[in-house]
Amino acid sequence: MGYVTSTSLNSSNSLAPGASAPAINRPNVVAVGTIVWLGSEVMFFAGLFAIYFTLKSTSPDLWAAETAHLNIPYAATNTTILVLSSVTCQFGVFAAERLQAHRTGGLFQFWKWGLVEWFLLSYALGAIFVAGQILEYATLVSEGISIHSNAYGSAFYLTTGFHGLHVTGGLIAFLLVIGRAFAVKHFGHKEATSAIVVSYYWHFVDVVWIGLFAVIYIIR
């Protein structure tokens, strides 16, 4: 999480004359703040899950009829793309921890990629996921399932729509980190920390989607 390496602090009275006091181990403030904020996001999505399950329990026949319109292979493919973006994002974090902003080899030598290349690939995969979700929405609307059609439509678009907005927010964060990597003269620990906290968020939205996929597409 970005701890500063130091020795334990026993007592200032035990220091030798002229000796400096050792630094105290403290977690990175940005990382801690991000984790606390993600905790509130967990509660938000828990509320969405509760809404979905409540409406489903009151309208089982409606759920049985409407879920038949879902394209499971299509959604599974889109889910795989999003999960892969989480993998590429983590490789970007590994590069950031090495303080490597850019690739040190050819474009196709992915093992020499830096933060920028891995985050650009993560952005592309995330954008494909969002585009795939929009296409799915268009197909379902053409089949008569909209957010205003019935309880199922409201629950489906509410849960997946809010998640899609979170993914879009993550895409914007990717662009900000990439832009910052190009803007600074020297890629340092501050820039690496930004990349790491963005990865926390991206992994979070991926895990949430896996839960949504299981609930909406598998446990129908």
Kinemage of the C-alpha trace (Angstrom):
@kinemage 1
@onewidth
@group {chain A} dominant
@subgroup {mainchain}
@vectorlist {calphas} color= white
{ca met a 1} P 0.000 0.000 0.000
{ca gly a 2} L 3.046 2.234 -0.027
{ca tyr a 3} L 4.627 2.023 3.413
{ca val a 4} L 7.829 3.887 4.180
{ca thr a 5} L 10.574 1.549 5.328
{ca ser a 6} L 11.951 2.457 8.737
{ca thr a 7} L 12.992 1.107 12.063
{ca ser a 8} L 10.740 1.040 15.123
{ca leu a 9} L 10.515 4.126 17.248
{ca asn a 10} L 11.151 3.276 20.861
{ca ser a 11} L 11.588 6.537 22.709
{ca ser a 12} L 13.104 9.882 21.874
{ca asn a 13} L 14.933 9.770 25.202
{ca ser a 14} L 16.932 6.698 24.139
{ca leu a 15} L 18.508 8.412 21.139
{ca ala a 16} L 22.213 9.091 21.228
{ca pro a 17} L 23.262 12.764 21.212
{ca gly a 18} L 23.159 14.116 17.689
{ca ala a 19} L 21.260 11.079 16.320
{ca ser a 20} L 18.170 11.711 14.199
{ca ala a 21} L 14.850 10.151 15.102
{ca pro a 22} L 13.839 7.264 12.811
{ca ala a 23} L 10.793 7.759 10.623
{ca ile a 24} L 7.484 6.170 11.600
{ca asn a 25} L 5.853 3.643 9.278
{ca arg a 26} L 2.737 5.241 7.779
{ca pro a 27} L 0.441 3.954 5.023
{ca asn a 28} L 0.102 5.997 1.866
{ca val a 29} L -2.732 8.493 2.422
{ca val a 30} L -3.999 8.306 -1.169
{ca ala a 31} L -4.141 4.510 -1.111
{ca val a 32} L -5.944 4.441 2.241
{ca gly a 33} L -8.428 7.059 1.063
{ca thr a 34} L -9.136 5.062 -2.088
{ca ile a 35} L -9.748 1.880 -0.113
{ca val a 36} L -12.121 3.690 2.277
{ca trp a 37} L -14.018 5.164 -0.680
{ca leu a 38} L -14.263 1.747 -2.326
{ca gly a 39} L -15.779 0.498 0.913
{ca ser a 40} L -18.629 2.961 0.422
{ca glu a 41} L -18.960 1.757 -3.181
{ca val a 42} L -19.372 -1.794 -1.881
{ca met a 43} L -22.368 -0.632 0.139
{ca phe a 44} L -23.801 1.147 -2.908
{ca phe a 45} L -23.650 -1.967 -5.083
{ca ala a 46} L -24.947 -4.083 -2.196
{ca gly a 47} L -28.051 -1.886 -2.303
{ca leu a 48} L -28.413 -2.497 -6.042
{ca phe a 49} L -28.130 -6.241 -5.519
{ca ala a 50} L -30.772 -6.009 -2.802
{ca ile a 51} L -33.132 -4.165 -5.175
{ca tyr a 52} L -32.604 -6.791 -7.869
{ca phe a 53} L -33.239 -9.744 -5.559
{ca thr a 54} L -36.278 -8.091 -3.966
{ca leu a 55} L -37.952 -7.424 -7.309
{ca lys a 56} L -37.049 -10.897 -8.521
{ca ser a 57} L -38.627 -12.541 -5.473
{ca thr a 58} L -41.892 -10.672 -6.057
{ca ser a 59} L -42.086 -11.395 -9.813
{ca pro a 60} L -40.642 -14.866 -10.526
{ca asp a 61} L -42.788 -15.427 -13.627
{ca leu a 62} L -41.728 -12.108 -15.117
{ca trp a 63} L -38.069 -12.930 -14.498
{ca ala a 64} L -38.448 -16.327 -16.144
{ca ala a 65} L -39.948 -14.750 -19.254
{ca glu a 66} L -37.602 -11.771 -19.595
{ca thr a 67} L -34.308 -13.527 -18.869
{ca ala a 68} L -34.979 -15.750 -21.875
{ca his a 69} L -34.007 -12.747 -24.027
{ca leu a 70} L -30.488 -12.606 -22.578
{ca asn a 71} L -27.636 -13.689 -24.832
{ca ile a 72} L -25.467 -15.671 -22.415
{ca pro a 73} L -22.519 -16.440 -24.781
{ca tyr a 74} L -22.352 -12.785 -25.807
{ca ala a 75} L -22.354 -11.588 -22.192
{ca ala a 76} L -19.754 -14.223 -21.250
{ca thr a 77} L -17.457 -12.994 -24.024
{ca asn a 78} L -17.881 -9.397 -22.900
{ca thr a 79} L -17.160 -10.463 -19.320
{ca thr a 80} L -13.972 -12.232 -20.409
{ca ile a 81} L -12.798 -9.037 -22.104
{ca leu a 82} L -13.328 -7.046 -18.911
{ca val a 83} L -11.516 -9.643 -16.788
{ca leu a 84} L -8.572 -9.601 -19.211
{ca ser a 85} L -8.417 -5.823 -18.822
{ca ser a 86} L -7.880 -6.343 -15.110
{ca val a 87} L -4.909 -8.618 -15.894
{ca thr a 88} L -3.328 -6.070 -18.239
{ca cys a 89} L -3.976 -3.338 -15.673
{ca gln a 90} L -2.009 -5.294 -13.082
{ca phe a 91} L 0.914 -5.663 -15.468
{ca gly a 92} L 0.809 -1.877 -15.773
{ca val a 93} L 1.033 -1.658 -11.982
{ca phe a 94} L 4.086 -3.914 -11.997
{ca ala a 95} L 5.715 -1.527 -14.492
{ca ala a 96} L 4.750 1.474 -12.350
{ca glu a 97} L 6.326 -0.153 -9.305
{ca arg a 98} L 9.539 -0.445 -11.339
{ca leu a 99} L 9.087 3.265 -12.178
{ca gln a 100} L 8.964 2.304 -15.850
{ca ala a 101} L 6.549 4.605 -17.651
{ca his a 102} L 7.286 3.571 -21.254
{ca arg a 103} L 8.384 0.497 -23.166
{ca thr a 104} L 12.078 -0.269 -23.470
{ca gly a 105} L 11.801 -2.450 -26.587
{ca gly a 106} L 9.722 -2.903 -29.701
{ca leu a 107} L 5.977 -2.376 -29.775
{ca phe a 108} L 5.303 -6.116 -29.935
{ca gln a 109} L 7.778 -6.957 -27.172
{ca phe a 110} L 5.081 -6.821 -24.520
{ca trp a 111} L 7.444 -8.128 -21.855
{ca lys a 112} L 9.286 -4.806 -22.158
{ca trp a 113} L 6.164 -2.639 -21.983
{ca gly a 114} L 5.807 0.111 -19.441
{ca leu a 115} L 2.833 1.567 -17.615
{ca val a 116} L 1.596 3.530 -20.639
{ca glu a 117} L 1.388 0.549 -22.981
{ca trp a 118} L -0.331 -1.724 -20.453
{ca phe a 119} L -2.832 0.958 -19.429
{ca leu a 120} L -3.594 1.788 -23.070
{ca leu a 121} L -4.404 -1.882 -23.664
{ca ser a 122} L -6.541 -1.938 -20.507
{ca tyr a 123} L -8.362 1.152 -21.728
{ca ala a 124} L -9.034 -0.457 -25.119
{ca leu a 125} L -10.429 -3.624 -23.508
{ca gly a 126} L -12.588 -1.594 -21.136
{ca ala a 127} L -13.905 0.503 -24.021
{ca ile a 128} L -14.790 -2.672 -25.929
{ca phe a 129} L -16.724 -3.871 -22.878
{ca val a 130} L -18.707 -0.628 -22.667
{ca ala a 131} L -19.416 -0.692 -26.405
{ca gly a 132} L -20.548 -4.312 -26.093
{ca gln a 133} L -22.881 -3.402 -23.251
{ca ile a 134} L -24.403 -0.561 -25.294
{ca leu a 135} L -24.975 -2.968 -28.181
{ca glu a 136} L -26.671 -5.403 -25.805
{ca tyr a 137} L -28.920 -2.608 -24.544
{ca ala a 138} L -29.904 -1.727 -28.105
{ca thr a 139} L -30.776 -5.363 -28.842
{ca leu a 140} L -32.884 -5.751 -25.694
{ca val a 141} L -34.731 -2.484 -26.322
{ca ser a 142} L -35.565 -3.687 -29.844
{ca glu a 143} L -37.070 -6.782 -28.216
{ca gly a 144} L -39.267 -4.692 -25.938
{ca ile a 145} L -37.157 -4.693 -22.756
{ca ser a 146} L -36.495 -1.117 -21.656
{ca ile a 147} L -35.993 0.540 -18.300
{ca his a 148} L -39.665 1.590 -18.325
{ca ser a 149} L -41.139 -1.675 -19.595
{ca asn a 150} L -41.482 -3.530 -16.279
{ca ala a 151} L -39.773 -4.345 -12.982
{ca tyr a 152} L -37.239 -6.602 -14.679
{ca gly a 153} L -36.203 -3.910 -17.144
{ca ser a 154} L -35.806 -1.382 -14.333
{ca ala a 155} L -33.699 -3.775 -12.241
{ca phe a 156} L -31.551 -4.886 -15.192
{ca tyr a 157} L -30.711 -1.427 -16.501
{ca leu a 158} L -30.299 0.049 -13.024
{ca thr a 159} L -27.714 -2.510 -11.901
{ca thr a 160} L -25.792 -2.901 -15.156
{ca gly a 161} L -26.119 0.791 -16.028
{ca phe a 162} L -24.558 2.037 -12.813
{ca his a 163} L -21.764 -0.465 -13.273
{ca gly a 164} L -21.247 0.786 -16.826
{ca leu a 165} L -20.911 4.328 -15.484
{ca his a 166} L -18.260 3.124 -13.042
{ca val a 167} L -16.368 1.436 -15.876
{ca thr a 168} L -16.527 4.687 -17.855
{ca gly a 169} L -15.100 6.504 -14.842
{ca gly a 170} L -12.258 3.995 -14.777
{ca leu a 171} L -11.547 4.634 -18.459
{ca ile a 172} L -11.250 8.355 -17.742
{ca ala a 173} L -8.873 7.562 -14.862
{ca phe a 174} L -6.707 5.488 -17.218
{ca leu a 175} L -6.412 8.446 -19.580
{ca leu a 176} L -5.477 10.778 -16.728
{ca val a 177} L -2.709 8.471 -15.521
{ca ile a 178} L -1.407 7.973 -19.062
{ca gly a 179} L -1.452 11.719 -19.671
{ca arg a 180} L 0.392 12.331 -16.429
{ca ala a 181} L 3.062 9.806 -17.432
{ca phe a 182} L 3.668 11.817 -20.607
{ca ala a 183} L 3.510 15.189 -18.841
{ca val a 184} L 6.159 14.629 -16.153
{ca lys a 185} L 9.853 14.716 -16.902
{ca his a 186} L 10.656 12.002 -14.403
{ca phe a 187} L 8.200 9.230 -13.545
{ca gly a 188} L 8.410 8.893 -9.781
{ca his a 189} L 6.601 7.490 -6.773
{ca lys a 190} L 3.726 9.985 -6.960
{ca glu a 191} L 2.907 8.916 -10.501
{ca ala a 192} L 3.285 5.245 -9.547
{ca thr a 193} L 0.895 5.728 -6.625
{ca ser a 194} L -1.701 7.222 -8.972
{ca ala a 195} L -1.464 4.157 -11.197
{ca ile a 196} L -1.772 1.816 -8.223
{ca val a 197} L -4.920 3.435 -6.806
{ca val a 198} L -6.523 3.419 -10.269
{ca ser a 199} L -5.810 -0.315 -10.411
{ca tyr a 200} L -7.618 -0.735 -7.059
{ca tyr a 201} L -10.684 0.880 -8.578
{ca trp a 202} L -10.470 -1.101 -11.813
{ca his a 203} L -10.134 -4.434 -10.026
{ca phe a 204} L -13.120 -3.444 -7.902
{ca val a 205} L -15.404 -2.779 -10.875
{ca asp a 206} L -14.257 -6.067 -12.429
{ca val a 207} L -15.137 -8.044 -9.310
{ca val a 208} L -18.514 -6.302 -9.089
{ca trp a 209} L -19.258 -7.225 -12.695
{ca ile a 210} L -18.402 -10.872 -12.069
{ca gly a 211} L -21.005 -10.819 -9.302
{ca leu a 212} L -23.540 -9.112 -11.549
{ca phe a 213} L -22.874 -11.561 -14.363
{ca ala a 214} L -23.428 -14.505 -12.025
{ca val a 215} L -26.658 -13.064 -10.623
{ca ile a 216} L -28.193 -11.716 -13.836
{ca tyr a 217} L -27.019 -14.182 -16.481
{ca ile a 218} L -26.272 -17.432 -14.665
{ca ile a 219} L -28.657 -17.573 -11.669
{ca arg a 220} L -31.744 -16.612 -13.651
